[in-house]
Amino acid sequence: MFGEELCLDANIFIAALSSSEEHHKICHDVLKKVQEEQVLLYEPGLVLYEVVSALHKKTMKGEMTSEEVEVLIDHLFKLPLLFQWKSNLIKETQQVATKLDSTKVYDSSYLALARVRDIPLITLDEGLRKKGRKIFRKILLPTELFH
């Protein structure tokens, strides 16, 4: 199911980069396959802040050191990431949030980007997957990429 382009929710990166996460193995496998096949990852720019914020929380809890986080950030930037910040994407994000009856636009930004580019969105968020499929069918769990 791997194509040439994907959009990954921040939770995929977080789980892949942190071995203590429940879905670490499958998400790590996704990123490994992305690198091997040079799948382009179209991402909203906020993905960086979401990932770093989650990793920073782990340092605050003593689960990781700052040095470990810096290494993980370096790994993140070795991926074929293409950050998207166009005004049409921001407008689409707001429209998607409205359609999903959501007061927050974070999750909607990933879905909007996947819709605009017509590429699969991969997420661990069952709620986003369920709600989002009402307006866009290509929302998958990481396990579905390998079938």
C-alpha positions in Angstrom: 0.0 0.0 0.0 3.1 2.3 0.1 2.8 4.8 -2.7 5.2 7.5 -3.8 3.7 10.1 -1.4 2.2 9.9 2.1 1.1 12.3 4.9 2.0 11.0 8.4 0.2 12.2 11.5 2.6 13.5 14.2 1.7 10.5 16.3 3.4 8.2 13.8 6.7 10.1 14.1 6.4 10.2 17.9 5.7 6.5 18.2 8.5 5.6 15.8 11.1 7.8 17.6 10.2 6.7 21.1 10.8 3.1 22.0 8.5 3.4 25.0 5.5 4.1 22.9 2.9 1.3 22.4 3.0 1.3 18.6 6.8 1.9 18.3 7.6 -1.1 16.2 5.0 -0.7 13.5 5.6 3.1 13.3 9.4 2.5 13.2 8.8 0.0 10.4 6.8 2.7 8.5 9.6 5.2 8.7 12.2 2.6 7.7 10.1 1.7 4.6 9.7 5.4 3.8 13.5 5.8 3.9 14.2 2.6 1.9 11.7 3.5 -0.8 12.2 7.3 -0.6 8.5 7.9 -0.2 7.9 11.6 -0.1 6.3 12.8 3.1 4.1 15.9 2.7 3.6 17.4 6.1 2.1 20.5 7.6 4.8 22.5 9.2 3.3 22.1 12.6 4.4 18.5 12.6 7.9 19.5 13.8 6.5 21.3 16.8 4.1 18.5 17.7 6.9 15.9 17.6 9.5 18.0 19.5 6.8 18.9 22.1 6.0 15.3 22.7 9.7 14.4 23.0 10.4 17.3 25.3 7.6 16.1 27.6 9.5 12.8 27.8 12.7 14.7 28.9 10.7 16.5 31.5 9.4 13.1 32.8 12.9 11.7 32.8 12.1 9.2 30.1 14.7 10.6 27.7 17.7 12.9 27.9 18.0 16.2 25.9 20.9 14.6 24.0 18.7 11.6 23.0 16.0 14.1 21.7 18.6 15.9 19.7 19.7 12.7 18.0 16.0 11.8 17.3 15.5 15.2 15.8 18.5 14.6 13.5 16.9 11.3 12.4 13.7 13.1 11.7 15.4 15.5 9.3 16.9 12.6 7.4 13.5 11.7 6.1 12.2 12.9 2.8 10.0 15.6 4.3 8.2 18.3 2.3 6.7 20.9 4.6 3.5 22.6 3.3 2.5 26.2 4.3 0.4 27.4 1.4 -2.6 29.6 2.0 -5.0 27.2 0.2 -3.9 24.5 2.7 -4.7 26.8 5.7 -8.1 27.6 4.2 -8.8 23.9 3.5 -7.7 23.1 7.1 -10.3 25.5 8.5 -13.0 24.0 6.2 -12.1 20.5 7.2 -12.2 21.4 10.9 -15.7 22.9 10.3 -16.9 19.7 8.5 -15.6 17.6 11.3 -17.2 19.9 13.9 -13.8 20.4 15.5 -12.7 23.4 17.5 -9.1 22.5 16.9 -7.3 22.6 13.6 -4.2 20.5 14.4 -5.6 17.2 13.3 -7.5 18.9 10.5 -4.3 20.2 9.0 -3.0 16.6 8.3 -6.4 15.6 6.8 -6.6 18.8 4.7 -3.1 18.2 3.3 -3.9 14.6 2.4 -7.1 15.7 0.7 -5.5 18.5 -1.2 -2.8 16.2 -2.5 -5.1 13.1 -2.7 -2.6 11.0 -0.8 -3.1 8.6 2.1 -3.0 10.0 5.7 -1.5 7.5 8.2 -2.5 8.0 11.8 -2.8 6.1 15.1 -5.8 8.3 16.0 -8.9 6.1 15.7 -11.2 9.1 16.3 -9.6 11.1 13.5 -9.8 8.1 11.2 -13.4 7.5 11.9 -14.6 11.1 11.6 -12.2 11.9 8.8 -13.4 9.0 6.6 -16.7 10.8 6.3 -15.0 13.3 4.0 -11.8 11.5 2.9 -11.5 7.7 2.5 -7.6 7.5 2.4 -7.1 7.5 6.1 -5.2 4.4 7.3 -3.7 2.9 10.3 0.0 2.0 10.0 -0.7 -1.7 9.9 -2.9 -1.2 6.8 0.2 0.0 4.8 1.7 -3.5 4.9 -1.3 -5.4 3.5 
